[in-house]
Amino acid sequence: MIADPQTVTISATPYTLARVSSAVDSGKFSTSDGLISENVAHAYGKRNRRTWRITHNKVAADPLFPANMLPYSMSFYIVSDTPVSGYTVAEQKAVIDGFLAQLNASSGALITKFLGGEN
C-alpha cells in the first residue's frame, strides 16, 4: 500500500495529501480543502494498466467578466500499460525513469513545449 500521507510540491509549496479512500485496486489522496487530489488505480486483464492522476482545482477571475470568480480544474495522468508477463518491475521502472528524465531535462523544456501544443 502506498504510504499515507503523500506530499506533492507545486510552485515550491508542499501540500500534504491524506488517504481519503481505499479499495482493492485503487486509492485516493487529497488535501484537507479538497483542492488537490491524487488517484492511484490498477486494472488487470490482457494487459496491466496502472494510472496515477493528480487533479488541481482553483478559483480565478472569469476572462470575460473579471469581477466574477469561476472554478477551474486541471488533471495530469501517468499511465503504465504493460503485458501481463515479459517485463519485470525493474525493466518497467527503467523505461519510466528514462522517459521522466527526458521530459524533465533542461528545466522541463520538453514539458513546456508539450503544454504549448508542440508535437
C-alpha positions as CSV (number, residue, x, y, z in Angstrom):
1,M,0.0,0.0,0.0
2,I,1.3,3.5,-0.9
3,A,2.2,5.5,2.2
4,D,-0.3,7.8,3.8
5,P,0.0,10.8,3.6
6,Q,1.6,11.7,0.3
7,T,3.3,15.1,-0.4
8,V,3.3,17.0,-3.6
9,T,5.2,20.3,-4.1
10,I,3.6,22.8,-6.5
11,S,5.4,26.1,-7.2
12,A,7.7,25.5,-4.3
13,T,4.8,24.9,-1.8
14,P,4.5,21.4,-0.3
15,Y,1.0,20.0,0.1
16,T,0.0,17.1,2.3
17,L,-2.5,14.7,0.8
18,A,-4.1,12.3,3.2
19,R,-5.6,9.0,2.1
20,V,-9.4,9.6,1.8
21,S,-10.4,6.3,0.2
22,S,-9.1,2.9,-0.5
23,A,-10.4,-0.1,-2.4
24,V,-8.8,-3.3,-3.7
25,D,-7.2,-1.8,-6.8
26,S,-7.4,2.0,-6.1
27,G,-6.8,4.7,-3.6
28,K,-7.4,8.4,-3.3
29,F,-5.3,11.1,-1.5
30,S,-6.5,14.7,-1.0
31,T,-5.6,17.9,0.7
32,S,-8.0,18.8,3.6
33,D,-9.7,21.5,1.4
34,G,-10.1,19.1,-1.5
35,L,-8.3,21.4,-4.0
36,I,-5.6,18.9,-4.8
37,S,-6.1,15.2,-5.1
38,E,-4.3,12.1,-6.4
39,N,-5.9,8.9,-7.6
40,V,-4.0,5.7,-8.0
41,A,-5.7,2.8,-9.8
42,H,-4.8,-0.6,-11.3
43,A,-6.7,-2.6,-13.9
44,Y,-5.8,-6.1,-14.7
45,G,-6.8,-8.1,-17.9
46,K,-5.0,-9.0,-21.0
47,R,-2.6,-6.1,-20.1
48,N,-1.9,-4.4,-16.8
49,R,-2.9,-0.7,-16.8
50,R,-1.7,1.5,-13.9
51,T,-2.8,5.1,-13.6
52,W,-1.6,7.9,-11.2
53,R,-3.6,11.1,-11.6
54,I,-3.3,14.5,-10.0
55,T,-6.1,16.9,-10.1
56,H,-5.7,20.6,-9.1
57,N,-8.6,22.9,-8.5
58,K,-8.7,26.7,-8.1
59,V,-10.9,29.7,-8.3
60,A,-9.9,32.6,-10.6
61,A,-11.4,35.5,-12.5
62,D,-13.7,34.9,-15.5
63,P,-11.8,36.2,-18.5
64,L,-15.0,37.8,-19.9
65,F,-16.3,39.2,-16.7
66,P,-13.2,39.7,-14.4
67,A,-15.4,40.7,-11.4
68,N,-16.8,37.1,-11.4
69,M,-14.8,34.3,-9.9
70,L,-15.1,30.8,-11.5
71,P,-13.9,27.4,-10.5
72,Y,-11.2,25.8,-12.7
73,S,-9.5,22.4,-12.6
74,M,-6.8,20.6,-14.4
75,S,-5.5,17.0,-14.3
76,F,-2.4,15.2,-15.3
77,Y,-2.1,11.4,-15.6
78,I,0.8,8.9,-15.8
79,V,-0.3,5.6,-17.3
80,S,1.7,2.4,-17.5
81,D,0.3,-0.1,-19.9
82,T,2.2,-3.5,-19.9
83,P,1.7,-7.0,-20.9
84,V,0.9,-9.4,-18.1
85,S,4.3,-11.0,-18.5
86,G,7.5,-10.2,-20.3
87,Y,8.7,-7.1,-18.3
88,T,10.0,-7.2,-14.8
89,V,9.1,-4.3,-12.4
90,A,12.8,-3.2,-12.7
91,E,12.6,-3.1,-16.5
92,Q,9.3,-1.1,-16.4
93,K,10.9,1.3,-13.9
94,A,13.9,1.8,-16.1
95,V,11.7,2.7,-19.1
96,I,9.7,5.2,-17.0
97,D,12.8,6.7,-15.3
98,G,14.3,7.3,-18.8
99,F,11.1,8.9,-20.1
100,L,10.7,11.2,-17.0
101,A,14.3,12.2,-17.2
102,Q,13.8,13.1,-20.8
103,L,10.8,15.3,-20.0
104,N,12.5,17.0,-17.1
105,A,15.8,17.7,-18.8
106,S,16.8,21.3,-19.3
107,S,14.3,22.5,-16.6
108,G,11.4,20.8,-18.2
109,A,11.9,22.2,-21.7
110,L,10.0,19.3,-23.4
111,I,7.1,19.5,-20.9
112,T,6.8,23.3,-21.7
113,K,6.8,22.5,-25.4
114,F,4.2,19.8,-24.9
115,L,1.9,22.0,-22.9
116,G,2.4,24.7,-25.6
117,G,0.9,22.3,-28.2
118,E,4.1,21.3,-30.0
119,N,4.4,17.8,-31.4
